[in-house]
């Protein structure tokens, strides 16, 4: 197949869904990638793909691209304001027209994320079978944020964003032939206001080790994720302030490692106190995970699937999570971790896994078996390929 892939960013290690999906698809298909480049990191990741046989078209983007017009479109959701790109829109349309004119049309247009659909101007159909991979329901994230985030300003922004974001998601889901998300809860949220759209659930994959790790004897608890993300900040603030002080009296030599990209100043300032270590932008997250004994996902709110949970399970690490964090998993996945939604039970479960070797190993093995069976990137790519081919199937039966 010829696939036209549109991204609002470079497919880097942080943007794991697009990165791993493209890696699988390039083995069997011809891919043209059009992407916004916000910074040097995006440029680097896009250059990497251009050396791997992918036809890459880079559209420079950034604050200077959207800020001058922001005041004129203030009624739009922020996701749309920052990602709208006439350059990317024109490039996509020119590529589709050129491919049609030369007799080698693209088989499918794959657009990732609400920002990608905004950049490609998916308000109107482009005359090509279109898969809109929304990933998460962003308006549902806004709703949960204004209800549960502890920061008043963050709640206010989320309240302002919910309704215009919902309208935008409905528009894009209606314009696409198929809309995909990573979890059933996101599909349910989208269907609630886009009943006419075809919505499919395609979970993330995860790179699984050949065998689960031998758990560290050191009482190390790990939290991973993009630390500039407001839900992660709310989660780790709650854990450090309310839960961690209940763990240390029972396991005084326990350590908490918080690792991820772009930690905020307040979190960096906590590093070195209360046996907390903050690792900013670690080059190899797998090594961080491997050094721990317990992984945590204390999310007060969440959409989609928490990759931090899948990555920990893929290494054989036992996980303690809130109901919000495990909500993207199926029943088998939910049974492969310990769930706690209040501070005292969360602390008790962390302590149990730190001191009970048999429980920790048994839970780690259960999680490992789950992700190995149900969250491979090969299966994720195959699900998308079946949607790409659906256009032909519908034409055949028409």
C-alpha positions as MATLAB code, in Angstrom:
seq = 'XXXXXXXXXXXXXXXXXXXXXXXXXXXXXXXXXXXXXXXXXXXXXXXXXXXXXXXXXXXXXXXXXXXXXXXXXXXXXXXXXXXXXXXXXXXXXXXXXXXXXXXXXXXXXXXXXXXXXXXXXXXXXXXXXXXXXXXXXXXXXXXXXXXXXXXXXXXXXXXXXXXXXXXXXXXXXXXXXXXXXXXXXXXXXXXXXXXXXXXXXXXXXXXXXXXXXXXXXXXXXXXXXXXXXXXXXXXXXXXXXXXXXXXXXXXXXXXXXXXXXXXXXXXXXXXXXXXXXXXXXXXXXXXXXXXXXXXXXXXXXXXXXXXXXXXXXXXXXXXXXXXXXXXXXXXXXXXXXXXXXXXXXXXXXXXXXXXXXXXXXXXXXXXXXXXXXXXXXXXXXXXXXXXXXXXXXXXXXX';
ca = [
       0.000    0.000    0.000;
       0.921    3.651   -0.393;
       0.266    5.386    2.939;
       0.246    9.146    3.468;
       1.041    9.626    7.162;
       0.376   13.025    8.790;
       1.756   13.936   12.222;
       1.719   17.174   14.264;
       5.206   16.331   15.609;
       8.207   14.114   14.970;
       7.707   10.379   15.701;
      10.216   10.229   18.564;
      10.672    8.004   21.623;
       8.151   10.190   23.474;
       5.580    9.850   20.659;
       5.766    6.087   20.879;
       2.538    5.230   19.016;
       3.508    6.877   15.736;
       7.154    5.838   16.040;
       6.478    2.153   16.543;
       3.605    2.053   14.072;
       5.719    3.567   11.300;
       8.544    1.155   12.145;
       6.180   -1.776   11.593;
       4.463   -0.382    8.496;
       7.673    0.493    6.615;
       8.495   -3.209    6.441;
       5.545   -3.845    4.127;
       4.332   -0.535    2.712;
       5.482    2.644    0.989;
       5.118    5.568    3.380;
       5.178    9.303    2.786;
       5.371   11.192    6.062;
       4.318   14.837    6.417;
       5.004   16.289    9.862;
       5.300   19.523   11.787;
       8.744   20.184   13.250;
       8.540   22.258   16.421;
      12.152   22.028   17.539;
      15.516   20.332   17.058;
      14.198   17.102   18.561;
      11.474   16.876   15.917;
      13.972   17.635   13.167;
      16.291   14.929   14.436;
      13.588   12.271   14.588;
      12.277   13.183   11.137;
      15.779   13.066    9.646;
      16.182    9.624   11.177;
      13.130    8.379    9.292;
      14.308    9.944    6.031;
      17.388    7.705    6.223;
      15.168    4.627    6.680;
      13.413    4.724    3.341;
      10.509    6.971    4.351;
       9.682    9.933    2.089;
       9.647   12.719    4.700;
       8.217   16.206    4.179;
       9.097   18.561    7.049;
       6.938   21.601    7.801;
       8.711   24.016   10.206;
       6.391   25.104   12.995;
       6.453   26.735   16.419;
       5.219   29.656   18.468;
       6.001   32.114   15.682;
       3.759   30.114   13.383;
       0.613   30.359   15.483;
       0.987   33.169   18.035;
       0.437   36.139   15.631;
      -3.060   34.901   14.710;
      -4.090   33.485   18.094;
      -6.086   36.551   19.135;
      -8.178   36.306   15.933;
      -9.245   32.700   16.592;
      -9.511   32.748   20.365;
     -12.862   30.948   20.127;
     -11.071   27.856   18.791;
      -9.729   25.178   21.167;
      -6.064   25.559   22.028;
      -5.182   22.274   20.297;
      -6.437   23.747   17.024;
      -4.907   27.190   17.509;
      -1.369   25.906   18.027;
      -1.430   23.215   15.326;
      -3.162   24.909   12.381;
      -0.623   24.950    9.555;
      -1.444   26.236    6.059;
       1.906   24.847    4.941;
       1.075   21.317    6.031;
      -2.461   21.545    4.646;
      -1.174   22.656    1.244;
       1.535   19.977    1.222;
      -0.948   17.177    1.941;
      -3.350   18.329   -0.766;
      -0.554   18.749   -3.293;
       0.755   15.242   -2.576;
      -2.718   13.709   -2.995;
      -3.278   15.592   -6.273;
       0.174   14.673   -7.601;
      -0.293   11.010   -6.720;
      -3.664   10.924   -8.466;
      -2.324   12.687  -11.553;
       0.570   10.237  -11.941;
      -1.668    7.194  -11.634;
      -0.199    6.081   -8.290;
      -2.742    7.335   -5.775;
      -2.322    6.875   -2.057;
      -4.373    4.027   -0.619;
      -4.964    5.733    2.702;
      -4.412    8.974    4.589;
      -3.484    8.295    8.230;
      -3.689   11.337   10.523;
      -2.624   11.122   14.165;
      -4.020   13.207   17.031;
      -6.401   16.134   17.192;
      -3.495   18.442   16.401;
      -2.649   16.447   13.294;
      -6.232   16.722   12.054;
      -6.113   20.470   12.730;
      -2.840   20.828   10.836;
      -4.264   18.912    7.857;
      -7.572   20.806    8.028;
      -9.729   17.683    8.201;
     -12.867   19.838    8.288;
     -13.450   18.682    4.713;
     -12.847   15.269    3.178;
      -9.807   15.015    0.924;
     -11.085   12.447   -1.573;
      -8.988    9.663   -0.057;
      -9.765    6.900    2.456;
      -8.963    8.597    5.767;
      -8.120    7.067    9.134;
      -8.093    9.635   11.943;
      -6.141    8.171   14.855;
      -7.422   10.459   17.591;
      -5.468    8.366   20.160;
      -7.380    9.815   23.144;
     -10.625   11.745   23.571;
      -9.170   15.183   24.344;
     -12.487   16.771   25.319;
     -12.974   14.023   27.904;
      -9.498   14.789   29.230;
     -10.516   18.448   29.534;
     -13.671   17.467   31.419;
     -11.743   15.312   33.867;
      -9.051   17.965   34.276;
     -11.418   20.766   35.290;
     -13.085   18.421   37.749;
     -10.031   16.827   39.347;
      -6.829   18.828   38.814;
      -5.683   20.593   42.010;
      -4.445   23.741   40.224;
      -7.175   26.427   39.824;
      -5.690   27.917   36.643;
      -5.361   24.493   35.012;
      -8.995   23.743   35.881;
     -10.127   27.079   34.441;
      -8.305   26.470   31.144;
      -9.713   22.935   30.920;
     -13.246   24.216   31.560;
     -12.841   26.708   28.733;
     -11.462   23.994   26.403;
     -14.020   21.228   26.872;
     -16.900   22.369   24.668;
     -14.948   23.785   21.691;
     -12.706   20.702   21.744;
     -15.761   18.452   21.711;
     -17.148   20.285   18.674;
     -13.804   19.931   16.882;
     -13.545   16.217   17.636;
     -17.079   15.701   16.335;
     -16.182   17.537   13.106;
     -13.037   15.493   12.500;
     -14.648   12.162   13.418;
     -17.450   12.917   10.946;
     -15.018   13.893    8.167;
     -12.850   10.770    8.573;
     -13.910    7.375    7.265;
     -12.700    5.683   10.448;
     -11.648    7.185   13.792;
      -9.421    5.164   16.127;
      -8.597    5.481   19.830;
      -6.447    3.472   22.232;
      -9.084    2.503   24.803;
     -12.765    1.671   25.071;
     -13.426    4.548   27.463;
     -12.275    7.012   24.792;
     -14.469    5.342   22.175;
     -17.461    5.595   24.514;
     -16.786    9.288   25.132;
     -16.503   10.047   21.400;
     -19.615    8.054   20.505;
     -21.616   10.018   23.071;
     -21.398   13.145   20.896;
     -20.467   11.596   17.495;
     -22.953    8.721   17.117;
     -22.691    8.815   13.323;
     -18.915    8.260   13.263;
     -17.248    4.872   12.854;
     -14.962    4.487   15.873;
     -12.565    1.582   16.474;
     -10.363    0.753   19.468;
      -6.730   -0.094   18.673;
      -4.589   -0.260   21.835;
      -0.951    0.735   22.046;
       1.699   -1.907   21.849;
       4.784   -2.097   24.024;
       8.315   -3.403   23.547;
       8.405   -6.488   25.740;
      11.578   -8.006   27.163;
      12.342  -11.614   26.211;
      11.792  -12.539   29.872;
      10.664  -10.610   32.963;
      13.398   -8.966   34.993;
      14.656  -10.379   38.236;
      13.173   -7.840   40.625;
      15.620   -5.569   42.384;
      16.116   -6.348   46.085;
      16.404   -2.595   46.661;
      13.118   -0.946   47.771;
      12.916    1.442   44.812;
       9.570    2.822   43.649;
       9.439    4.350   40.155;
       7.119    6.808   38.423;
       7.712    7.461   34.712;
       6.112    9.712   32.125;
       6.184   13.097   30.454;
       6.549   15.315   33.506;
       5.310   18.486   31.816;
       1.886   16.811   31.422;
      -0.601   18.186   33.959;
      -2.138   14.805   34.865;
       1.306   13.355   35.623;
       2.124   16.390   37.748;
      -1.110   16.028   39.699;
      -0.375   12.327   40.206;
       3.170   12.644   41.476;
       2.322   15.640   43.681;
      -0.420   13.593   45.356;
       1.910   10.618   45.796;
       4.777   12.631   47.305;
       2.558   14.703   49.600;
      -0.056   12.174   50.720;
       1.183    8.632   50.070;
       4.971    8.576   50.323;
       5.003    9.815   53.942;
       2.949    6.732   54.860;
       5.416    4.386   53.136;
       8.661    5.624   54.682;
       7.923    4.804   58.346;
       7.460    1.122   57.452;
      10.199    0.946   54.787;
      12.630    3.694   55.848;
      15.251    2.794   53.229;
      12.744    3.035   50.358;
      13.537    5.425   47.495;
      11.247    7.111   45.013;
      12.572    7.734   41.503;
      10.582   10.102   39.277;
      11.828    9.941   35.674;
      10.657   11.647   32.518;
      10.857   14.562   30.139;
      10.689   18.207   31.172;
       9.992   18.120   34.921;
       8.582   21.363   36.345;
      10.632   23.484   38.723;
       8.618   22.567   41.813;
       9.298   18.880   41.181;
      13.009   19.351   40.573;
      13.132   21.239   43.887;
      11.776   18.140   45.660;
      14.670   16.004   44.444;
      17.024   15.090   47.268;
      14.437   15.390   50.044;
      12.215   12.625   51.454;
      14.384   10.080   49.610;
      13.037   11.358   46.288;
      15.191   11.495   43.142;
      14.050   13.275   39.976;
      15.690   12.173   36.715;
      15.075   14.684   33.939;
      15.070   13.359   30.374;
      16.826   10.032   31.086;
      18.477    8.655   27.919;
      17.319    5.073   28.587;
      14.041    4.711   30.458;
      14.359    0.930   30.390;
      17.366    1.126   32.701;
      15.419    3.292   35.131;
      12.560    0.801   35.182;
      14.963   -2.128   35.568;
      16.500   -0.587   38.696;
      13.129   -0.446   40.487;
      11.042   -2.954   42.389;
       7.587   -1.350   42.144;
       6.019    0.938   39.538;
       3.242    3.376   40.413;
       0.501    5.137   38.451;
      -1.337    7.299   41.029;
      -3.345    9.215   38.415;
      -6.316   11.189   39.805;
      -7.728   11.327   36.259;
      -6.780    9.794   32.935;
      -7.864    8.946   29.406;
      -6.502    6.372   26.987;
      -3.973    3.788   28.117;
      -1.187    4.625   30.537;
       2.033    3.658   28.740;
       3.833    3.816   32.092;
       1.789    0.792   33.171;
       2.422   -1.167   29.970;
       6.160   -0.414   30.057;
       6.468   -1.533   33.675;
       4.527   -4.734   32.985;
       6.636   -5.412   29.896;
       9.666   -5.555   32.196;
       7.926   -7.755   34.772;
       7.601   -4.969   37.323;
       4.547   -5.092   39.636;
       2.294   -2.042   39.446;
       0.089   -0.133   41.882;
      -2.416    2.131   40.133;
      -5.587    4.102   40.698;
      -8.838    3.116   38.998;
      -8.395    6.116   36.702;
      -4.951    4.925   35.593;
      -5.938    1.333   34.870;
      -9.171    2.338   33.138;
      -7.749    1.837   29.648;
      -6.916   -1.818   30.299;
      -9.243   -4.759   29.792;
     -10.297   -7.040   32.647;
      -7.236   -9.251   32.336;
      -4.946   -6.237   32.451;
      -6.769   -4.757   35.430;
      -6.264   -8.052   37.285;
      -2.522   -7.862   36.668;
      -1.985   -4.928   39.044;
      -3.012   -3.725   42.489;
      -5.665   -1.019   42.403;
      -5.910    1.697   45.051;
      -7.762    4.977   44.847;
      -7.187    6.437   48.330;
      -3.857    7.370   49.882;
      -3.833    4.834   52.718;
      -4.619    1.787   50.578;
      -2.183    2.966   47.914;
       0.588    3.224   50.504;
      -0.344   -0.190   51.935;
      -0.099   -1.837   48.511;
       3.254   -0.219   47.764;
       4.555   -1.485   51.117;
       3.238   -4.997   50.408;
       5.131   -5.172   47.126;
       8.313   -3.778   48.659;
       8.463   -6.417   51.392;
       6.626   -9.452   49.945;
       8.882  -11.121   47.358;
       6.375  -13.773   46.318;
       3.545  -11.305   45.758;
       5.799   -8.934   43.821;
       7.126  -11.701   41.574;
       3.701  -13.237   41.009;
       2.137   -9.894   40.064;
       5.092   -8.958   37.873;
       4.798  -12.239   35.960;
       1.044  -11.763   35.528;
       1.526   -8.298   34.066;
       4.327   -9.503   31.807;
       2.182  -12.342   30.440;
      -0.678   -9.927   29.819;
       1.237   -7.365   27.754;
       3.157  -10.031   25.853;
      -0.131  -11.622   24.772;
      -2.207   -8.511   24.091;
      -0.023   -5.454   23.489;
       2.424   -6.173   20.678;
       3.169   -3.489   18.098;
       2.828   -6.137   15.399;
      -0.811   -6.657   16.411;
      -1.402   -2.896   16.547;
      -0.018   -2.437   13.018;
      -2.098   -5.364   11.735;
      -5.273   -3.779   13.114;
      -4.501   -0.546   11.278;
      -3.709   -2.436    8.080;
      -7.135   -4.051    8.224;
      -8.703   -0.574    8.404;
      -6.550    0.649    5.516;
      -7.814   -2.257    3.407;
     -11.438   -1.684    4.390;
     -11.884    0.873    1.610;
     -11.149   -1.777   -0.992;
     -13.482   -4.237    0.695;
     -16.321   -1.712    0.705;
     -15.734   -0.869   -2.975;
     -15.764   -4.578   -3.828;
     -19.114   -5.134   -2.113;
     -20.704   -1.906   -3.349;
];
